[in-house]
Amino acid sequence: MTGKTVQKTAALRHAGRDWRVPYLPVGSPAGAADIEAVTSVLGSGETLSGGAWRQRFEDDFRAYAGTPHAMSVTSGTVALELAIHLLGLRPGDEVVVTPQTYQATIQPLLRHPEVAVRFCDVRPDTLNMDPEHLRTLVGDRTRAVILVHYGGLPAEMDEITAIARAHGALVVEDSAHALGSSYHGRRPGSLADLGCFSFHSSKNVTTLGEGGMLTFSDAGWAERVERLRGNEADARYSPRARRFGTSAEAFPGALYPGLAYTHDCLAVLRPGTNATLSEAAAAMGVTQLRSLPEFVARRRAIAARLTEVLAEYPGVIEVPREPDGVVQSNHLFTFFVRQGGGIARDRLLHELAERGVQVPVRYFPLHLTPEWRSRGHRFGECPVAEHLWFHEQMNLPCHPGLSDKQIDLLGELLADALAAAARTPGAEGSPC
Ligand SMILES: Cc1ncc(COP(=O)(O)O)c(C=O)c1O
């Protein structure tokens, strides 16, 4: 049975039943401080959009991330869309990306058929972009490198940014998993040119279930994001301001006659959108950010516990190691069941699912998805990412939504499933 079939069978068998240990938090992650903050916004009589909370959240985030600009938007996906727009891609440009991430990291590039996307393989011990492979892909046409800090473990940013800068390429950090991580005293989102964060319900902090943030240094980008997220066009404007009128009489259609349409638009680069984070969401962002150290400590404690159980299988199971000077948030708990060690990864997935532990494998290598295959990408392009997904990598539940009881249970079920998998030779998995 292939890995896919095993997962599908298990999913069907468990359809409609409550998981004993769910992969994602069940219910709201809001605590008392979040509820108080949101309630106070709702009861304040103040506007629910475009008030002071969004600014406060952005100020706090900027201070936390250590970047000159932090600008909120409505999701991590929108943050990435705007970041990729800011790259100013032109026909003939190349962008190097990781295949091992959630699809939103690179999805906006599908709207750029004029740009060549090159998938960089990942390191077999971390699933982060491999600087050695990157070195062979980056050239004078490379406009940008887009990476993720997989599971919250920071990628090798010193090496990666040095390689990119040697060719004048920009680097985008998808930091959706890495809020709360650190890299030699600095924080993700401040390690390259642009940082993108998600505050989806499952993330390290959430803003009422959806939200996102962009971080960067460039003041020009700040002006452009301000326009883009507020329904104005990102455009080249004439330096000479032209006023149609300064009073409602002179320009009766305008709500703010003195301000509106005071410049000529020479070229629209992209129409704007409404990506305003609501006041209630921003208020929750403020309180969640304060709780971040506690959330990360909980994630790390769960990861440490699971690592202890896995340590019973040295040489068979490997858990990604934190290099010196690096702290990871453990947004995901990932490990590798090395092939040929006596335990088949797919057997272990099956044994865990049978015991009520929800175990997706994150993420399917993106160059093999239909949308990227239709752009000419194919099997064999990133052999390490492919091998790991089809044979070795897996994830376990690891989030503050797990109770102490569930964490104890997870440890026991994992030990039990490992023992069962070690007794039963199983399928090694095969490409689809
Ligand atoms: C790595 C990564 N990038 C981007 C996103 C997209 O974020 P959002 O769900 O807020 O749009 C996610 C969300 O799951 C993610 O895991």
Ligand as a Chemical Component Dictionary entry (heavy atoms), coordinates in Angstrom:
data_LIG
# 
_chem_comp.id                   LIG 
_chem_comp.type                 NON-POLYMER 
_chem_comp.pdbx_formal_charge   0 
_chem_comp.three_letter_code    LIG 
# 
loop_
_chem_comp_atom.comp_id 
_chem_comp_atom.atom_id 
_chem_comp_atom.alt_atom_id 
_chem_comp_atom.type_symbol 
_chem_comp_atom.charge 
_chem_comp_atom.model_Cartn_x 
_chem_comp_atom.model_Cartn_y 
_chem_comp_atom.model_Cartn_z 
_chem_comp_atom.pdbx_ordinal 
LIG C1 C1 C 0 4.293  28.621 5.670 1  
LIG C2 C2 C 0 2.997  29.336 5.479 2  
LIG N1 N1 N 0 2.963  30.405 4.678 3  
LIG C3 C3 C 0 1.832  31.092 4.469 4  
LIG C4 C4 C 0 0.645  30.716 5.057 5  
LIG C5 C5 C 0 -0.608 31.459 4.729 6  
LIG O1 O1 O 0 -1.117 32.143 5.817 7  
LIG P1 P1 P 0 -2.679 32.461 5.960 8  
LIG O2 O2 O 0 -3.366 31.187 6.295 9  
LIG O3 O3 O 0 -2.725 33.438 7.076 10 
LIG O4 O4 O 0 -3.140 33.036 4.684 11 
LIG C6 C6 C 0 0.628  29.626 5.920 12 
LIG C7 C7 C 0 -0.619 29.241 6.576 13 
LIG O5 O5 O 0 -1.009 28.198 6.824 14 
LIG C8 C8 C 0 1.830  28.902 6.128 15 
LIG O6 O6 O 0 1.889  27.817 6.919 16 
# 
loop_
_chem_comp_bond.comp_id 
_chem_comp_bond.atom_id_1 
_chem_comp_bond.atom_id_2 
_chem_comp_bond.value_order 
_chem_comp_bond.pdbx_ordinal 
LIG C1 C2 SING 1  
LIG C2 N1 SING 2  
LIG C2 C8 DOUB 3  
LIG N1 C3 DOUB 4  
LIG C3 C4 SING 5  
LIG C4 C5 SING 6  
LIG C4 C6 DOUB 7  
LIG C5 O1 SING 8  
LIG O1 P1 SING 9  
LIG P1 O2 DOUB 10 
LIG P1 O3 SING 11 
LIG P1 O4 SING 12 
LIG C6 C7 SING 13 
LIG C6 C8 SING 14 
LIG C7 O5 DOUB 15 
LIG C8 O6 SING 16 
# 
